[in-house]
Amino acid sequence: MVVIGLTGGIGSGKSTVGALLAGKGAVVIDADVIAREVMAVGGLAYEDVIDHFGPAVVGPESSIDRSELAAIVFSDPQARAELNELTHPAIRAVMEERIAAHAATDRVVVADIPLLAESPDRPGHLDAVLVVDAPPEVAIARLVSQRGMDRADAEARLAAQASPEQRRALADYVIANGSSRTALADQVERAWVWIGQLSHGVTVRR
């Protein structure tokens, strides 16, 4: 097994890269999916989030209203840090358990961790980190056109995350996703070759 940490800012195309890697046979374990699980009713972090943020974040059928929660944490760095403290231990525990399930295999496991650069240290179970990078203006344009955000919201969400420089400082390999889907697919193809080298014990930094 080789474990690749995949990260990138909002609008970078990280999820697209994850999907392309999955298409090549990688097992993708998505921290965002796990976050939804641990904050679902009965999830590992559900009670802690409700207790901390109160009834304002309770939606239909006692579920957490993720839109309301996002509005709170993206406008308040302290609230965002508190949410991370409440949820990250549970997310990390589930992710490590799912990675461990493949330990005896020769699979490529991709741990999709959006906030890897915001974490205090690099998780020890990662063999290498792949960063997907996009110019801020490109990322903002994607958020506006593909997710329907207004520009101010897109800019605020981008500003709330780690800088491109902070992510690149973690990187063993960088995919620059500022142009076309075809160009991105070509870069993922090269990254897959690099991952294959890692799985055979070749240390390569790009």
Summary of the structure (lengths in Angstrom):
residues: 206
radius of gyration: 17.4
end to end distance: 20.8
largest distance: 52.0
contacts: 619
relative contact order: 0.21
helix: 55%
strand: 14%
